[in-house]
Amino acid sequence: MIAPGSSTSTAPAQVPAAEMTVFGSYAAIRSLQTMKPTFDESYLLLSRRFEGRVKPKEEGQVFRVMQWNMLAQGLTDSNPRKNFCKTPPRWLQWETRRYLLLLEILSYMPDIIILQECDRFEFFDVKLRDFGYKGKFKERPFSPCVDMPDEEEGQPDGCAIFYHTERFNLVECVYRQLVNQMQHSTSTLAFALKLEFVEDEHPLFVVNTHLKGGPKTEQTRYEAAMDLNNFVAEHAGPQDLVIIGADLCENPSDRGYDHLITKFKDAYTFALEGKHPSFTTWRQRPTGEEKYTNDCILYSDVGLRVLQALDVPSDAAVGNLRLPSRLCGSDHISLICDFQRVMETS
C-alpha cells in the first residue's frame, strides 16, 4: 500500500471518526501480493482525494459506503472492433482485474460494498470473508454475460452487497424484478439487505440497482425508477435509514434520477457543494468515446449526514486509454461516502 500522505496515496488524510472500520487494511493489501499480476508494470490506484470533510459529531456511528459497477468479466472483450478497443488485453484478463478490484476495495475498507455487474460473486465472497465481510448476491434478469461464447466467461452477472460483520448484522434479504407502468417486468433488479447496527440494532436498509442502458430506454428507466421508490416504501420501515447504490445508466439530468431525488438525497451533490461528479464511467469504444455520470449514492434525508465523498480522478490520472486501465479494474470509478447517523435528542 502507498504510504499515507504521499502524492499518489489514495487513502483519506484523516478518518472521520475513531470508530471507523479500518480492520486489517494494511494486512489486507499485503495479502494481495500473492495475487499480483506478473506483468512488469506498477499496479497502484487512481490518485483521488476526499471532498466535503464535514466534522463528525461526538455521537452517532460513522460508516463508509462503496458503490461500484465493477464490470462483469463476461463483458471485457477488447479488440479494435469491440468494447474496450484501446485497452490492452492484459489489463482485462481476470488475473489482473481480480487483483485491481480487491486492491481498490481493501484500500478503502468500506463497511458496506454495493456492486453491480458482479459475475464472480463466489470469488469475492471467499476473499472478503477473510477480512470480516459477508455478502449476498442476486442474478440480473436476462444477464448478457450468459451469451458469451467462452464457457469460462459465461456466468450471469448481478447485484451484490457485502457488509462488515463488526458493524452490521443481517436481518433479511429482499428483491424483485422492477415493473413498468403497465405492470410488465423489466430487466432491472431491485436487491436489498435489511441490516442492523451491531451497537444498538438500529435498522439500515441498503438497496442495489442497475437500470437498463441505451439511448432508447429512457422511458423504461424512468418507470423502473418509479417502481424502485415503491420497492423501498414497501420494505423499509419508518425507522429505517436508507442507502441506495445505483448505476442508473443515465445522466443526472434525466427523469429517472429526477424522480428518485424527490424521495432521497444525493450524497455526492452534498459533498461536492451542489455539483455532480464530472464522470463515473469513461471508456473508448469503436463507436467513440463514452464519458457519463451514471452512478450515484442516494440516502434518506432524515437520520443520516454526509461527512465526505471520494472525488473523481483528474483527466491526466485516467490517461488517454481511459478505463479500464492498470490503475482501475473497471470502466467505472468507485464512489465512496462516509456517513454519520444523526442521533435523536430528547
Secondary structure, 3 states (H helix, E strand, C coil): CCCCCCCCCCCCCCCCCCCCCCCCHHHHHHHHHHHCCCCCCCCCCCCCCEECCCCCCCCCCEEEEEEEECCCHHHCCEECCEECCCCCHHHCCHHHHHHHHHHHHHHHCCCEEEEEEECCHHHHHHHHHCCCEEEEEEECCCCHHHHCCCCCCCCCCEEEEEEECCCEEEEEEEEEEEECCCCCEEEEEEEEEEEEECCCCCEEEEEEEECCCCCCCHHHHHHHHHHHHHHHHHHCCCCCEEEEEEECCCCCCCHHHHHHCCCCEEHHHHHCCCCCCCCCEEEEECCEEEEECCEEEEECCCCEEEEEEECCCCHHHHCCCCCCECCECCCECCEEEEEEECCCCC
